[in-house]
Amino acid sequence: MVLRGGGCGNVASLPDLAYRTEAYQQHGESVSSSTAEKRLVDLKAEFPWLKDVSSVILQQTLRDQKSAFDNFFNPKLRARYPRFKRKGGRQSIRLTKAAFRYREGEITLAKSKVPLPIRWSRPLPCEPSSITISQDRAGRYFISCLCEFAPNALPITPRMVGIDLGLTDLFITSDGAKSGNSHHLKRYEAKLAYLQRRLAKKRKGSNNRNKLRRKVARLHVKIADSRRDAIHKATRTLINENQVLCIESLNITGMVKNRHLAKAISDAGWGEFVRQLEYKAAWAGRQVVKVNQWFPSSKLCHGCGHKVDKLPLSQRHWHCKGCGEPIDRDINAAKNIRTAGLAGLACGATGAGAAA
């Protein structure tokens, strides 16, 4: 049932998207949402198997398509034109309460009498208002439930920390702690390259190519899951132990344009690290303060404030000419970020430009 639901939701969007595109390109007409919903009747007559699942799935697909077009025509969002679903890509369907039943920890889809075999990661806080069933490229199924919950704030602690993100170590704190970096992609890079070379030699459309594509996809999700798990554990520890977390706001999109560091930066997952810190801090009653990315945290001596003119990325240690103290570049940067973040917080500036 899950497979047919995923396929039906995506296939229904394909003719409608093509219909909208052709209507505009050939006749200059814009297809309204009501017209698109009326076409479902014709589609069900043409494809009888569309009736095997709840109509809510098809209607939700049209609503999602309408949102995609609204985003495309909104100049502020700069969204791309809606694209067709790929058969080998991620598949998903979204269902509202009319299309499923939740009872005693079990979810049953409409037009099905058998509950979904779900292995729950955690108990639900309440009855879900909608669910999303998805299948990734590795063939794994997931179900996401939309529920309302009230997060519990953690007890207030006097600890405040500065965090510097790096490549040798994922993060360095102002307390002198270095996290290390597992380099998840680098660990499996040789195996991934081997499988991708074999995949490139397979004939397109063959079963052997599809089997090997699944192997490559499974290795990719293994790398992504390992990285995500490590970041979750690190951010949870930081949130639990500190009341205020000062971190530098980085232009990661611009930094990955450096072809020498792009792979290492992407493998580190800086963007996901910051995202998790922010939402976990909001749930726990903590505060994340962002320091301006142009603040010279590495070049300033945290003891006397002396600033060096040049500091190459390869130079990890240096001696301050002002006070003569040996400086660890990363720990020094974390301490300066903490000082600048707390200063900005005292002045009432808590955004990305907390310190300049």
Secondary structure, DSSP 4 states (H G I P E B T S, - for coil): -HHHHHHHHHHHHHHHHHHHHHHHHHH-----HHHHHHHHHHHHHH-GGGGGS-HHHHHHHHHHHHHHHHHHT-TTTTPPPP-PPPTTS-EEEEEEGGGEEEETTEEEETT--S------SS--SS--SEEEEEE-TTS-EEEEEE----PPPPPP---EEEEEE-SSSSEEETTS-B-----HHHHHHHHHHHHHHHHHTSPTT-HHHHHHHHHHHHHHHHHHHHHHHHHHHHHHHHHHH-SEEEEE---HHHHTT-TTTHHHHHHHTHHHHHHHHHHHHHHHT-EEEEEPTTS-TTTB-TTT--B-S---TT--EEE-TTT--EEEHHHHHHHHHHHHHHHHHHTT--STTS--
